Amino acid sequence: METLQKIALIFTIVGAINWGLIGLFDFNLVDYLFVELMNLSVIAKIIYIIVGICGLINIGLLFNHIESK
């Protein structure tokens, strides 16, 4: 399970960086790479879904941290 959480954390960090780019520069890296360059909006939606699921998986990290105190 630890490996799954680490992979999920990586996806969550990438998603957070993307949101930071959107907030600071109004630049969506996922859309730029998969929609504008390759016209693959389905892949972009799949990436957003994966990042969302990974965020939910990482909620477990929060509860593990609370339980260990």
N, CA, C and O atoms as a Maestro MAE file, in Angstrom:
{
 s_m_m2io_version
 :::
 2.0.0
}

f_m_ct {
 s_m_title
 :::
 protein
 m_atom[276] {
  # First column is atom index #
  i_m_mmod_type
  r_m_x_coord
  r_m_y_coord
  r_m_z_coord
  i_m_residue_number
  s_m_chain_name
  s_m_pdb_residue_name
  s_m_pdb_atom_name
  i_m_atomic_number
  :::
  1 25 0.823 -1.199 0.000 1 A "MET " " N  " 7
  2 3 0.000 0.000 0.000 1 A "MET " " CA " 6
  3 2 0.866 1.262 0.000 1 A "MET " " C  " 6
  4 15 0.464 2.301 -0.525 1 A "MET " " O  " 8
  5 25 2.048 1.160 0.590 2 A "GLU " " N  " 7
  6 3 2.929 2.321 0.659 2 A "GLU " " CA " 6
  7 2 3.349 2.783 -0.737 2 A "GLU " " C  " 6
  8 15 3.454 3.984 -0.988 2 A "GLU " " O  " 8
  9 25 3.587 1.836 -1.644 3 A "THR " " N  " 7
  10 3 3.975 2.192 -3.010 3 A "THR " " CA " 6
  11 2 2.845 2.927 -3.718 3 A "THR " " C  " 6
  12 15 3.083 3.908 -4.422 3 A "THR " " O  " 8
  13 25 1.618 2.454 -3.533 4 A "LEU " " N  " 7
  14 3 0.457 3.120 -4.140 4 A "LEU " " CA " 6
  15 2 0.329 4.553 -3.626 4 A "LEU " " C  " 6
  16 15 0.027 5.464 -4.397 4 A "LEU " " O  " 8
  17 25 0.556 4.756 -2.332 5 A "GLN " " N  " 7
  18 3 0.452 6.101 -1.775 5 A "GLN " " CA " 6
  19 2 1.555 7.011 -2.303 5 A "GLN " " C  " 6
  20 15 1.324 8.202 -2.509 5 A "GLN " " O  " 8
  21 25 2.740 6.472 -2.524 6 A "LYS " " N  " 7
  22 3 3.826 7.285 -3.073 6 A "LYS " " CA " 6
  23 2 3.525 7.692 -4.513 6 A "LYS " " C  " 6
  24 15 3.757 8.838 -4.899 6 A "LYS " " O  " 8
  25 25 3.014 6.761 -5.302 7 A "ILE " " N  " 7
  26 3 2.636 7.088 -6.681 7 A "ILE " " CA " 6
  27 2 1.519 8.125 -6.679 7 A "ILE " " C  " 6
  28 15 1.550 9.082 -7.453 7 A "ILE " " O  " 8
  29 25 0.534 7.931 -5.806 8 A "ALA " " N  " 7
  30 3 -0.568 8.878 -5.706 8 A "ALA " " CA " 6
  31 2 -0.063 10.254 -5.276 8 A "ALA " " C  " 6
  32 15 -0.562 11.275 -5.748 8 A "ALA " " O  " 8
  33 25 0.920 10.281 -4.388 9 A "LEU " " N  " 7
  34 3 1.479 11.549 -3.938 9 A "LEU " " CA " 6
  35 2 2.177 12.275 -5.082 9 A "LEU " " C  " 6
  36 15 2.075 13.497 -5.190 9 A "LEU " " O  " 8
  37 25 2.877 11.548 -5.928 10 A "ILE " " N  " 7
  38 3 3.544 12.152 -7.084 10 A "ILE " " CA " 6
  39 2 2.508 12.791 -8.008 10 A "ILE " " C  " 6
  40 15 2.679 13.931 -8.440 10 A "ILE " " O  " 8
  41 25 1.431 12.055 -8.312 11 A "PHE " " N  " 7
  42 3 0.375 12.612 -9.161 11 A "PHE " " CA " 6
  43 2 -0.271 13.833 -8.519 11 A "PHE " " C  " 6
  44 15 -0.595 14.802 -9.207 11 A "PHE " " O  " 8
  45 25 -0.457 13.789 -7.208 12 A "THR " " N  " 7
  46 3 -1.063 14.913 -6.509 12 A "THR " " CA " 6
  47 2 -0.160 16.140 -6.565 12 A "THR " " C  " 6
  48 15 -0.644 17.259 -6.731 12 A "THR " " O  " 8
  49 25 1.136 15.939 -6.429 13 A "ILE " " N  " 7
  50 3 2.088 17.048 -6.517 13 A "ILE " " CA " 6
  51 2 2.076 17.646 -7.917 13 A "ILE " " C  " 6
  52 15 2.085 18.867 -8.071 13 A "ILE " " O  " 8
  53 25 2.055 16.797 -8.932 14 A "VAL " " N  " 7
  54 3 1.989 17.293 -10.311 14 A "VAL " " CA " 6
  55 2 0.704 18.094 -10.518 14 A "VAL " " C  " 6
  56 15 0.726 19.146 -11.158 14 A "VAL " " O  " 8
  57 25 -0.402 17.608 -9.986 15 A "GLY " " N  " 7
  58 3 -1.668 18.333 -10.082 15 A "GLY " " CA " 6
  59 2 -1.610 19.669 -9.364 15 A "GLY " " C  " 6
  60 15 -2.151 20.664 -9.847 15 A "GLY " " O  " 8
  61 25 -0.951 19.693 -8.204 16 A "ALA " " N  " 7
  62 3 -0.830 20.944 -7.464 16 A "ALA " " CA " 6
  63 2 0.031 21.951 -8.227 16 A "ALA " " C  " 6
  64 15 -0.276 23.143 -8.249 16 A "ALA " " O  " 8
  65 25 1.099 21.476 -8.848 17 A "ILE " " N  " 7
  66 3 1.936 22.364 -9.658 17 A "ILE " " CA " 6
  67 2 1.129 22.917 -10.827 17 A "ILE " " C  " 6
  68 15 1.235 24.098 -11.157 17 A "ILE " " O  " 8
  69 25 0.325 22.064 -11.450 18 A "ASN " " N  " 7
  70 3 -0.518 22.526 -12.554 18 A "ASN " " CA " 6
  71 2 -1.483 23.609 -12.078 18 A "ASN " " C  " 6
  72 15 -1.658 24.621 -12.757 18 A "ASN " " O  " 8
  73 25 -2.113 23.406 -10.917 19 A "TRP " " N  " 7
  74 3 -3.027 24.418 -10.387 19 A "TRP " " CA " 6
  75 2 -2.283 25.701 -10.045 19 A "TRP " " C  " 6
  76 15 -2.823 26.794 -10.214 19 A "TRP " " O  " 8
  77 25 -1.048 25.577 -9.565 20 A "GLY " " N  " 7
  78 3 -0.243 26.764 -9.299 20 A "GLY " " CA " 6
  79 2 0.036 27.548 -10.566 20 A "GLY " " C  " 6
  80 15 -0.021 28.777 -10.568 20 A "GLY " " O  " 8
  81 25 0.338 26.836 -11.647 21 A "LEU " " N  " 7
  82 3 0.565 27.495 -12.931 21 A "LEU " " CA " 6
  83 2 -0.698 28.186 -13.438 21 A "LEU " " C  " 6
  84 15 -0.638 29.274 -14.011 21 A "LEU " " O  " 8
  85 25 -1.844 27.535 -13.219 22 A "ILE " " N  " 7
  86 3 -3.114 28.140 -13.622 22 A "ILE " " CA " 6
  87 2 -3.357 29.418 -12.820 22 A "ILE " " C  " 6
  88 15 -3.734 30.446 -13.381 22 A "ILE " " O  " 8
  89 25 -3.142 29.350 -11.524 23 A "GLY " " N  " 7
  90 3 -3.395 30.508 -10.674 23 A "GLY " " CA " 6
  91 2 -2.445 31.671 -10.926 23 A "GLY " " C  " 6
  92 15 -2.860 32.829 -10.941 23 A "GLY " " O  " 8
  93 25 -1.179 31.357 -11.121 24 A "LEU " " N  " 7
  94 3 -0.182 32.416 -11.283 24 A "LEU " " CA " 6
  95 2 -0.126 32.992 -12.698 24 A "LEU " " C  " 6
  96 15 -0.026 34.204 -12.890 24 A "LEU " " O  " 8
  97 25 -0.191 32.095 -13.683 25 A "PHE " " N  " 7
  98 3 0.074 32.526 -15.051 25 A "PHE " " CA " 6
  99 2 -1.069 32.248 -16.026 25 A "PHE " " C  " 6
  100 15 -0.944 32.509 -17.222 25 A "PHE " " O  " 8
  101 25 -2.183 31.719 -15.517 26 A "ASP " " N  " 7
  102 3 -3.309 31.326 -16.365 26 A "ASP " " CA " 6
  103 2 -2.842 30.377 -17.473 26 A "ASP " " C  " 6
  104 15 -3.247 30.499 -18.628 26 A "ASP " " O  " 8
  105 25 -1.982 29.434 -17.092 27 A "PHE " " N  " 7
  106 3 -1.401 28.474 -18.030 27 A "PHE " " CA " 6
  107 2 -1.689 27.063 -17.524 27 A "PHE " " C  " 6
  108 15 -1.225 26.681 -16.450 27 A "PHE " " O  " 8
  109 25 -2.448 26.295 -18.291 28 A "ASN " " N  " 7
  110 3 -2.789 24.927 -17.928 28 A "ASN " " CA " 6
  111 2 -1.868 23.984 -18.696 28 A "ASN " " C  " 6
  112 15 -2.027 23.796 -19.902 28 A "ASN " " O  " 8
  113 25 -0.915 23.399 -17.997 29 A "LEU " " N  " 7
  114 3 0.090 22.543 -18.625 29 A "LEU " " CA " 6
  115 2 -0.533 21.293 -19.244 29 A "LEU " " C  " 6
  116 15 -0.124 20.874 -20.327 29 A "LEU " " O  " 8
  117 25 -1.503 20.701 -18.578 30 A "VAL " " N  " 7
  118 3 -2.138 19.482 -19.098 30 A "VAL " " CA " 6
  119 2 -2.869 19.786 -20.405 30 A "VAL " " C  " 6
  120 15 -2.726 19.058 -21.387 30 A "VAL " " O  " 8
  121 25 -3.643 20.854 -20.409 31 A "ASP " " N  " 7
  122 3 -4.330 21.229 -21.652 31 A "ASP " " CA " 6
  123 2 -3.339 21.570 -22.754 31 A "ASP " " C  " 6
  124 15 -3.546 21.221 -23.917 31 A "ASP " " O  " 8
  125 25 -2.267 22.250 -22.386 32 A "TYR " " N  " 7
  126 3 -1.263 22.624 -23.382 32 A "TYR " " CA " 6
  127 2 -0.642 21.385 -24.020 32 A "TYR " " C  " 6
  128 15 -0.474 21.328 -25.238 32 A "TYR " " O  " 8
  129 25 -0.304 20.399 -23.201 33 A "LEU " " N  " 7
  130 3 0.378 19.214 -23.723 33 A "LEU " " CA " 6
  131 2 -0.553 18.283 -24.490 33 A "LEU " " C  " 6
  132 15 -0.170 17.740 -25.526 33 A "LEU " " O  " 8
  133 25 -1.778 18.094 -23.988 34 A "PHE " " N  " 7
  134 3 -2.617 17.052 -24.549 34 A "PHE " " CA " 6
  135 2 -3.775 17.559 -25.400 34 A "PHE " " C  " 6
  136 15 -4.304 16.797 -26.210 34 A "PHE " " O  " 8
  137 25 -4.179 18.792 -25.253 35 A "VAL " " N  " 7
  138 3 -5.300 19.298 -26.035 35 A "VAL " " CA " 6
  139 2 -4.801 20.173 -27.179 35 A "VAL " " C  " 6
  140 15 -5.167 19.962 -28.335 35 A "VAL " " O  " 8
  141 25 -3.971 21.149 -26.856 36 A "GLU " " N  " 7
  142 3 -3.529 22.075 -27.892 36 A "GLU " " CA " 6
  143 2 -2.494 21.448 -28.827 36 A "GLU " " C  " 6
  144 15 -2.552 21.651 -30.040 36 A "GLU " " O  " 8
  145 25 -1.557 20.696 -28.275 37 A "LEU " " N  " 7
  146 3 -0.510 20.122 -29.122 37 A "LEU " " CA " 6
  147 2 -0.968 18.877 -29.869 37 A "LEU " " C  " 6
  148 15 -0.635 18.693 -31.039 37 A "LEU " " O  " 8
  149 25 -1.738 18.014 -29.189 38 A "MET " " N  " 7
  150 3 -2.094 16.732 -29.792 38 A "MET " " CA " 6
  151 2 -3.583 16.556 -30.006 38 A "MET " " C  " 6
  152 15 -4.007 15.532 -30.541 38 A "MET " " O  " 8
  153 25 -4.387 17.524 -29.604 39 A "ASN " " N  " 7
  154 3 -5.839 17.451 -29.747 39 A "ASN " " CA " 6
  155 2 -6.400 16.171 -29.115 39 A "ASN " " C  " 6
  156 15 -7.212 15.473 -29.723 39 A "ASN " " O  " 8
  157 25 -5.960 15.876 -27.899 40 A "LEU " " N  " 7
  158 3 -6.394 14.671 -27.192 40 A "LEU " " CA " 6
  159 2 -7.078 15.059 -25.883 40 A "LEU " " C  " 6
  160 15 -6.539 14.825 -24.802 40 A "LEU " " O  " 8
  161 25 -8.250 15.643 -25.986 41 A "SER " " N  " 7
  162 3 -8.947 16.089 -24.781 41 A "SER " " CA " 6
  163 2 -9.373 14.912 -23.903 41 A "SER " " C  " 6
  164 15 -9.536 15.084 -22.694 41 A "SER " " O  " 8
  165 25 -9.556 13.734 -24.474 42 A "VAL " " N  " 7
  166 3 -9.922 12.553 -23.683 42 A "VAL " " CA " 6
  167 2 -8.786 12.191 -22.731 42 A "VAL " " C  " 6
  168 15 -9.028 11.862 -21.570 42 A "VAL " " O  " 8
  169 25 -7.554 12.251 -23.217 43 A "ILE " " N  " 7
  170 3 -6.409 11.948 -22.359 43 A "ILE " " CA " 6
  171 2 -6.291 12.985 -21.255 43 A "ILE " " C  " 6
  172 15 -5.982 12.634 -20.116 43 A "ILE " " O  " 8
  173 25 -6.527 14.243 -21.562 44 A "ALA " " N  " 7
  174 3 -6.485 15.287 -20.542 44 A "ALA " " CA " 6
  175 2 -7.531 15.016 -19.457 44 A "ALA " " C  " 6
  176 15 -7.240 15.178 -18.272 44 A "ALA " " O  " 8
  177 25 -8.729 14.610 -19.840 45 A "LYS " " N  " 7
  178 3 -9.767 14.296 -18.855 45 A "LYS " " CA " 6
  179 2 -9.366 13.103 -18.001 45 A "LYS " " C  " 6
  180 15 -9.615 13.092 -16.796 45 A "LYS " " O  " 8
  181 25 -8.753 12.107 -18.607 46 A "ILE " " N  " 7
  182 3 -8.289 10.937 -17.857 46 A "ILE " " CA " 6
  183 2 -7.226 11.341 -16.840 46 A "ILE " " C  " 6
  184 15 -7.221 10.845 -15.714 46 A "ILE " " O  " 8
  185 25 -6.332 12.237 -17.235 47 A "ILE " " N  " 7
  186 3 -5.301 12.717 -16.307 47 A "ILE " " CA " 6
  187 2 -5.943 13.443 -15.135 47 A "ILE " " C  " 6
  188 15 -5.539 13.243 -13.990 47 A "ILE " " O  " 8
  189 25 -6.941 14.284 -15.405 48 A "TYR " " N  " 7
  190 3 -7.632 14.983 -14.318 48 A "TYR " " CA " 6
  191 2 -8.317 13.988 -13.381 48 A "TYR " " C  " 6
  192 15 -8.299 14.177 -12.164 48 A "TYR " " O  " 8
  193 25 -8.906 12.955 -13.920 49 A "ILE " " N  " 7
  194 3 -9.559 11.934 -13.093 49 A "ILE " " CA " 6
  195 2 -8.541 11.203 -12.240 49 A "ILE " " C  " 6
  196 15 -8.782 10.973 -11.055 49 A "ILE " " O  " 8
  197 25 -7.404 10.832 -12.819 50 A "ILE " " N  " 7
  198 3 -6.344 10.139 -12.074 50 A "ILE " " CA " 6
  199 2 -5.832 11.009 -10.936 50 A "ILE " " C  " 6
  200 15 -5.648 10.526 -9.819 50 A "ILE " " O  " 8
  201 25 -5.602 12.291 -11.212 51 A "VAL " " N  " 7
  202 3 -5.118 13.200 -10.168 51 A "VAL " " CA " 6
  203 2 -6.154 13.313 -9.052 51 A "VAL " " C  " 6
  204 15 -5.790 13.335 -7.876 51 A "VAL " " O  " 8
  205 25 -7.428 13.385 -9.399 52 A "GLY " " N  " 7
  206 3 -8.480 13.447 -8.380 52 A "GLY " " CA " 6
  207 2 -8.531 12.199 -7.518 52 A "GLY " " C  " 6
  208 15 -8.666 12.290 -6.298 52 A "GLY " " O  " 8
  209 25 -8.424 11.039 -8.141 53 A "ILE " " N  " 7
  210 3 -8.412 9.775 -7.396 53 A "ILE " " CA " 6
  211 2 -7.191 9.706 -6.488 53 A "ILE " " C  " 6
  212 15 -7.279 9.248 -5.349 53 A "ILE " " O  " 8
  213 25 -6.057 10.161 -6.999 54 A "CYS " " N  " 7
  214 3 -4.832 10.155 -6.193 54 A "CYS " " CA " 6
  215 2 -4.961 11.081 -4.990 54 A "CYS " " C  " 6
  216 15 -4.446 10.780 -3.913 54 A "CYS " " O  " 8
  217 25 -5.645 12.200 -5.169 55 A "GLY " " N  " 7
  218 3 -5.900 13.077 -4.031 55 A "GLY " " CA " 6
  219 2 -6.726 12.387 -2.961 55 A "GLY " " C  " 6
  220 15 -6.473 12.553 -1.767 55 A "GLY " " O  " 8
  221 25 -7.707 11.616 -3.388 56 A "LEU " " N  " 7
  222 3 -8.525 10.864 -2.424 56 A "LEU " " CA " 6
  223 2 -7.700 9.789 -1.723 56 A "LEU " " C  " 6
  224 15 -7.867 9.562 -0.524 56 A "LEU " " O  " 8
  225 25 -6.821 9.133 -2.455 57 A "ILE " " N  " 7
  226 3 -5.949 8.125 -1.847 57 A "ILE " " CA " 6
  227 2 -5.057 8.765 -0.791 57 A "ILE " " C  " 6
  228 15 -4.796 8.172 0.255 57 A "ILE " " O  " 8
  229 25 -4.592 9.979 -1.073 58 A "ASN " " N  " 7
  230 3 -3.693 10.648 -0.136 58 A "ASN " " CA " 6
  231 2 -4.386 11.124 1.127 58 A "ASN " " C  " 6
  232 15 -3.712 11.494 2.088 58 A "ASN " " O  " 8
  233 25 -5.689 11.125 1.153 59 A "ILE " " N  " 7
  234 3 -6.391 11.424 2.401 59 A "ILE " " CA " 6
  235 2 -5.975 10.408 3.460 59 A "ILE " " C  " 6
  236 15 -5.913 10.732 4.646 59 A "ILE " " O  " 8
  237 25 -5.692 9.188 3.033 60 A "GLY " " N  " 7
  238 3 -5.208 8.159 3.960 60 A "GLY " " CA " 6
  239 2 -3.919 8.562 4.645 60 A "GLY " " C  " 6
  240 15 -3.710 8.212 5.807 60 A "GLY " " O  " 8
  241 25 -3.044 9.290 3.958 61 A "LEU " " N  " 7
  242 3 -1.804 9.759 4.578 61 A "LEU " " CA " 6
  243 2 -2.101 10.709 5.736 61 A "LEU " " C  " 6
  244 15 -1.423 10.676 6.763 61 A "LEU " " O  " 8
  245 25 -3.108 11.546 5.566 62 A "LEU " " N  " 7
  246 3 -3.493 12.468 6.623 62 A "LEU " " CA " 6
  247 2 -3.947 11.703 7.859 62 A "LEU " " C  " 6
  248 15 -3.543 12.028 8.975 62 A "LEU " " O  " 8
  249 25 -4.781 10.691 7.665 63 A "PHE " " N  " 7
  250 3 -5.274 9.938 8.818 63 A "PHE " " CA " 6
  251 2 -4.200 9.074 9.444 63 A "PHE " " C  " 6
  252 15 -4.211 8.873 10.659 63 A "PHE " " O  " 8
  253 25 -3.269 8.552 8.651 64 A "ASN " " N  " 7
  254 3 -2.151 7.797 9.225 64 A "ASN " " CA " 6
  255 2 -1.297 8.698 10.094 64 A "ASN " " C  " 6
  256 15 -0.817 8.276 11.146 64 A "ASN " " O  " 8
  257 25 -1.104 9.933 9.663 65 A "HIS " " N  " 7
  258 3 -0.308 10.887 10.444 65 A "HIS " " CA " 6
  259 2 -1.003 11.227 11.767 65 A "HIS " " C  " 6
  260 15 -0.347 11.338 12.803 65 A "HIS " " O  " 8
  261 25 -2.307 11.389 11.734 66 A "ILE " " N  " 7
  262 3 -3.060 11.720 12.949 66 A "ILE " " CA " 6
  263 2 -3.044 10.558 13.927 66 A "ILE " " C  " 6
  264 15 -2.921 10.770 15.133 66 A "ILE " " O  " 8
  265 25 -3.167 9.332 13.427 67 A "GLU " " N  " 7
  266 3 -3.180 8.146 14.279 67 A "GLU " " CA " 6
  267 2 -1.836 7.912 14.943 67 A "GLU " " C  " 6
  268 15 -1.788 7.369 16.047 67 A "GLU " " O  " 8
  269 25 -0.738 8.308 14.299 68 A "SER " " N  " 7
  270 3 0.584 8.017 14.851 68 A "SER " " CA " 6
  271 2 0.969 8.962 15.985 68 A "SER " " C  " 6
  272 15 1.962 8.714 16.669 68 A "SER " " O  " 8
  273 25 0.211 10.041 16.205 69 A "LYS " " N  " 7
  274 3 0.540 10.980 17.295 69 A "LYS " " CA " 6
  275 2 -0.047 10.562 18.593 69 A "LYS " " C  " 6
  276 15 0.137 11.243 19.602 69 A "LYS " " O  " 8
  :::
 }
 m_bond[275] {
  # First column is bond index #
  i_m_from
  i_m_to
  i_m_order
  :::
  1 1 2 1
  2 2 3 1
  3 3 4 2
  4 3 5 1
  5 5 6 1
  6 6 7 1
  7 7 8 2
  8 7 9 1
  9 9 10 1
  10 10 11 1
  11 11 12 2
  12 11 13 1
  13 13 14 1
  14 14 15 1
  15 15 16 2
  16 15 17 1
  17 17 18 1
  18 18 19 1
  19 19 20 2
  20 19 21 1
  21 21 22 1
  22 22 23 1
  23 23 24 2
  24 23 25 1
  25 25 26 1
  26 26 27 1
  27 27 28 2
  28 27 29 1
  29 29 30 1
  30 30 31 1
  31 31 32 2
  32 31 33 1
  33 33 34 1
  34 34 35 1
  35 35 36 2
  36 35 37 1
  37 37 38 1
  38 38 39 1
  39 39 40 2
  40 39 41 1
  41 41 42 1
  42 42 43 1
  43 43 44 2
  44 43 45 1
  45 45 46 1
  46 46 47 1
  47 47 48 2
  48 47 49 1
  49 49 50 1
  50 50 51 1
  51 51 52 2
  52 51 53 1
  53 53 54 1
  54 54 55 1
  55 55 56 2
  56 55 57 1
  57 57 58 1
  58 58 59 1
  59 59 60 2
  60 59 61 1
  61 61 62 1
  62 62 63 1
  63 63 64 2
  64 63 65 1
  65 65 66 1
  66 66 67 1
  67 67 68 2
  68 67 69 1
  69 69 70 1
  70 70 71 1
  71 71 72 2
  72 71 73 1
  73 73 74 1
  74 74 75 1
  75 75 76 2
  76 75 77 1
  77 77 78 1
  78 78 79 1
  79 79 80 2
  80 79 81 1
  81 81 82 1
  82 82 83 1
  83 83 84 2
  84 83 85 1
  85 85 86 1
  86 86 87 1
  87 87 88 2
  88 87 89 1
  89 89 90 1
  90 90 91 1
  91 91 92 2
  92 91 93 1
  93 93 94 1
  94 94 95 1
  95 95 96 2
  96 95 97 1
  97 97 98 1
  98 98 99 1
  99 99 100 2
  100 99 101 1
  101 101 102 1
  102 102 103 1
  103 103 104 2
  104 103 105 1
  105 105 106 1
  106 106 107 1
  107 107 108 2
  108 107 109 1
  109 109 110 1
  110 110 111 1
  111 111 112 2
  112 111 113 1
  113 113 114 1
  114 114 115 1
  115 115 116 2
  116 115 117 1
  117 117 118 1
  118 118 119 1
  119 119 120 2
  120 119 121 1
  121 121 122 1
  122 122 123 1
  123 123 124 2
  124 123 125 1
  125 125 126 1
  126 126 127 1
  127 127 128 2
  128 127 129 1
  129 129 130 1
  130 130 131 1
  131 131 132 2
  132 131 133 1
  133 133 134 1
  134 134 135 1
  135 135 136 2
  136 135 137 1
  137 137 138 1
  138 138 139 1
  139 139 140 2
  140 139 141 1
  141 141 142 1
  142 142 143 1
  143 143 144 2
  144 143 145 1
  145 145 146 1
  146 146 147 1
  147 147 148 2
  148 147 149 1
  149 149 150 1
  150 150 151 1
  151 151 152 2
  152 151 153 1
  153 153 154 1
  154 154 155 1
  155 155 156 2
  156 155 157 1
  157 157 158 1
  158 158 159 1
  159 159 160 2
  160 159 161 1
  161 161 162 1
  162 162 163 1
  163 163 164 2
  164 163 165 1
  165 165 166 1
  166 166 167 1
  167 167 168 2
  168 167 169 1
  169 169 170 1
  170 170 171 1
  171 171 172 2
  172 171 173 1
  173 173 174 1
  174 174 175 1
  175 175 176 2
  176 175 177 1
  177 177 178 1
  178 178 179 1
  179 179 180 2
  180 179 181 1
  181 181 182 1
  182 182 183 1
  183 183 184 2
  184 183 185 1
  185 185 186 1
  186 186 187 1
  187 187 188 2
  188 187 189 1
  189 189 190 1
  190 190 191 1
  191 191 192 2
  192 191 193 1
  193 193 194 1
  194 194 195 1
  195 195 196 2
  196 195 197 1
  197 197 198 1
  198 198 199 1
  199 199 200 2
  200 199 201 1
  201 201 202 1
  202 202 203 1
  203 203 204 2
  204 203 205 1
  205 205 206 1
  206 206 207 1
  207 207 208 2
  208 207 209 1
  209 209 210 1
  210 210 211 1
  211 211 212 2
  212 211 213 1
  213 213 214 1
  214 214 215 1
  215 215 216 2
  216 215 217 1
  217 217 218 1
  218 218 219 1
  219 219 220 2
  220 219 221 1
  221 221 222 1
  222 222 223 1
  223 223 224 2
  224 223 225 1
  225 225 226 1
  226 226 227 1
  227 227 228 2
  228 227 229 1
  229 229 230 1
  230 230 231 1
  231 231 232 2
  232 231 233 1
  233 233 234 1
  234 234 235 1
  235 235 236 2
  236 235 237 1
  237 237 238 1
  238 238 239 1
  239 239 240 2
  240 239 241 1
  241 241 242 1
  242 242 243 1
  243 243 244 2
  244 243 245 1
  245 245 246 1
  246 246 247 1
  247 247 248 2
  248 247 249 1
  249 249 250 1
  250 250 251 1
  251 251 252 2
  252 251 253 1
  253 253 254 1
  254 254 255 1
  255 255 256 2
  256 255 257 1
  257 257 258 1
  258 258 259 1
  259 259 260 2
  260 259 261 1
  261 261 262 1
  262 262 263 1
  263 263 264 2
  264 263 265 1
  265 265 266 1
  266 266 267 1
  267 267 268 2
  268 267 269 1
  269 269 270 1
  270 270 271 1
  271 271 272 2
  272 271 273 1
  273 273 274 1
  274 274 275 1
  275 275 276 2
  :::
 }
}
